[in-house]
Every structure is written in C-alpha cells, then in structure tokens.
Amino acid sequence: MKKNDAIFSRRVLKIVFHIPRGSTLSYKEVAQMAGSPRAYRAVGNIVGKNFDPLIPCHRVICSDGKLGEYNRGRGVKRAILLREGVIIKK
C-alpha cells in the first residue's frame, strides 16, 4: 500500500468512527470529508475491508439512500441501522 493510500484510509476510518449512532453518511460524503471528493469507490473498498467493531462502517450508505454493501451482509446492516433508529429507503 502506498503511503498516500494509507493516509487516506486512516482519514476515512476516522471520519466513519465519528458518525453518531442513528446517523449515516454517504460514501461520497465521506470521500469529500477525507479530502478526495471523487474517491467514493475507494471509501467503499476501505469500509468493506474493515472488521473493527469499534468503527461503525454500517453507517455509510449510498447517496440515493440505499444501503449498499456490508462485509457482514446487507441484512445485518439493515438490522443494525433500524435498531439505531435510521429510516431506510427501500
């Protein structure tokens, strides 16, 4: 991994770590906040590879309000978000 990739990954995970319970951010919003507005696919790859339960990657969703993927399964992502009070689009 290149040094810049590692720095970007740390930025992304730090942003995701601070998403409050009951809230979500889109992959695009996280990319913008991390300083690379067009790197939303990279954000998806980063959160998809994260298995640290302290980093709430389930709170990152698609810009259109759909869930997107989750490394523990979309059904698990849906259940966690519903439990946290997030309203999910079909």
Buried (B, 14 or more C-beta within 10 A) or exposed (E): EEEEEEEBBEBBBEBBEEBEEEEBBBBBBBBBBBEBEEBBEBBBEBBBEBEEEEBBBBBBBBEEEEBBEBEEEEEEBBEBBEEBEBEEEE
